[in-house]
Amino acid sequence: MTKAMAAAVCFATPVLVLFLIVGCAARPFYPLPSRFLGGIRQPLQTTRPYNIAHRGSNGEFPEETLPAYKRAIEEGADFIETDILSSKDGALICFHDVTLDETTDVGKYKKFAKRKRTYEVQGVNITGFFTVDFTLKELQSLRVKQRFPYRDQQYNGKFSIITFEDFIAIALDAPRVVGIYPEIKNPVFINQRVKWPDGKRFEDKFVEILKKYGYQGSYLSKNWLNQPAFIQSFAPTSIIHISNLTDLPKILLIDDTMIPTQDTNQSYWEITSDSYLNYIKKYVVGIGPWKDTVVPAVNNYILTPTDLVTRAHAHNLQVHPYTFRNEYKFVHFNFHQDPYEEFDYWINTIGVDGLFTDFTGSLHHFKKWTSNLPPNDADEQKASDLLHKISLMINSYGSR
């Protein structure tokens, strides 16, 4: 027996004891990437505001792409968020805009030059290349690019559009429980332009896919905690239609004060009134407002907050505002250009229940550094860290 082998054997016994002791902890942590302690994944945290990865970690990678979502999971996202649209042949894809022009290279293909169209979308005529005029195969032949010029451009042209099912697979393959937060995007327009067999609607197809992969259950139910999901939409009629198809929790998104709902043509003031909140809470567990409607801003300075969060909470509705971004142009001057100060204000002063962010890692670090873990949780985290160090030591012996 060599000295290295002897050392490994001597070391193995206490390691095994430690493993058995720590493995009996009440709530398992995952000490190694992609390896589950006792075959059980770390559960979704539900004690702090949710970290919602807006289109993935799109502050680093082009939005709605596989690496953007995987990066968000690595950075600690509780939920990965996506927008769902449709192809010409009825395949559901992860893409934000109804047009392809801004975030793909569609314009460089001569074979697609005649596909440019002008359609009315939410009362406005828009000209461009629309997802509904391309088959899934054609869409996946395109390459995506970063939306904002001040973000990293090195990944432009490297990734393709993914399907709703691809997106779900990313969440289900995560080394811990990660929720999904899909949006039914522009349902009125999609239902006008895409037809499914048997008279089915966009919303029907959407729910079929969720059910296919086992997403079910009301908020915080056992089934929901196993595979968490929020369904979101700016269209109240879609929310209500889907309520008849699934008991998964739903979020009504709320746009700028000047933009009416895309299907019912209701004003911002109507859908944020107490009477409407009292009505819609039969169908939703929360609202997702644009953050500047909750706390107005002028000349990049925030003003006195509205009472929307207080009133929503009075109706037992969660509030998940959007979108938090690290760049200076998006962080109001009151926060001294520090996104951590902004997180602190929204979580501890305004009291929101979740935040959509382009920079998942920043919000995760803020929550980790400012959370007061109960003693048991703190002990388990130390045990997890210890196991990780031990595993590295064991691996170093095995590699010699």
Disulfide bonds with the S-S distance in Angstrom:
none
